[in-house]
Structure formats: structure tokens, C-alpha cells
């Protein structure tokens, strides 16, 4: 029984150390790189929609212009 307790306490210390290191890495990453994950979805959808509409309008105009230039 004593041997099991020693092995368990050693395993528990190693596990706690690993978890604390991982949490430290995650919190450091969140602190340093967290701004990249803050996204305004509505603004991006709006901007993307405007670009798509602009291309849909410009493409036929450019094609017709090229047709008449020949």
C-alpha cells in the first residue's frame, strides 16, 4: 500500500506540473496573440459582400467594354 501511495503522489506531482506548464503556455499565447482571435463577423461579412457585389458589377462591364473595342 505504501508503494502505491508513493507512486501515486509522484505521478500526481508530475501531472500537476505538466498541467501548470500547459496552462502557462496557453495564457501566454492568449496574452501575446489573443488580438488575432477577436473578429467582428458582421463587419467581415459586410466587407466581403461589398467586394462580391463590386466584382459582379465590374465583370460584365469590363467584358462588354472589351467586346466593343474589337
C-alpha distance (Angstrom), angle and dihedral (degrees) to the residues before:
residue distance angle dihedral
X1 . . .
X2 3.80 . .
X3 3.79 91.1 .
X4 3.81 90.7 53.6
X5 3.81 91.4 50.1
X6 3.81 91.2 51.2
X7 3.81 92.3 48.6
X8 3.80 91.4 45.4
X9 3.81 94.1 49.6
X10 3.83 90.7 48.0
X11 3.80 90.6 48.8
X12 3.81 91.3 46.9
X13 3.84 92.3 51.2
X14 3.80 91.6 49.6
X15 3.79 91.0 47.1
X16 3.81 92.5 49.3
X17 3.80 91.5 48.6
X18 3.81 91.3 50.3
X19 3.80 92.2 48.0
X20 3.80 92.4 48.6
X21 3.80 91.7 49.4
X22 3.80 91.1 49.4
X23 3.80 91.7 48.8
X24 3.79 89.3 49.8
X25 3.79 91.7 52.1
X26 3.80 91.7 47.8
X27 3.81 93.8 48.3
X28 3.83 91.6 46.8
X29 3.81 90.2 49.9
X30 3.81 90.6 48.1
X31 3.81 90.6 49.3
X32 3.81 94.6 47.3
X33 3.81 102.1 34.6
X34 3.81 103.7 20.7
X35 3.79 94.4 106.4
X36 3.82 89.3 69.5
X37 3.79 91.3 64.8
X38 3.79 97.7 53.0
X39 3.78 102.7 96.8
X40 3.78 129.9 172.1
X41 3.80 99.1 -144.4
X42 3.81 96.6 -171.9
X43 3.80 92.6 52.1
X44 3.81 91.7 49.5
X45 3.81 92.3 48.3
X46 3.81 89.8 49.0
X47 3.80 92.8 49.5
X48 3.78 92.2 46.4
X49 3.81 91.7 48.6
X50 3.80 91.0 51.6
X51 3.81 90.9 51.4
X52 3.80 92.2 48.5
X53 3.79 92.3 49.1
X54 3.80 91.6 47.4
X55 3.81 90.4 52.6
X56 3.80 92.6 46.0
X57 3.81 89.4 53.7
X58 3.81 96.8 41.1
X59 3.80 97.7 46.3
X60 3.84 98.7 62.9
X61 3.79 89.7 41.2
X62 3.81 91.2 54.7
X63 3.80 92.0 45.1
X64 3.81 93.1 51.7
X65 3.78 90.9 45.8
X66 3.78 90.5 53.1
X67 3.81 91.7 47.3
X68 3.82 91.7 55.4
X69 3.80 94.3 46.0
X70 3.81 93.6 64.6
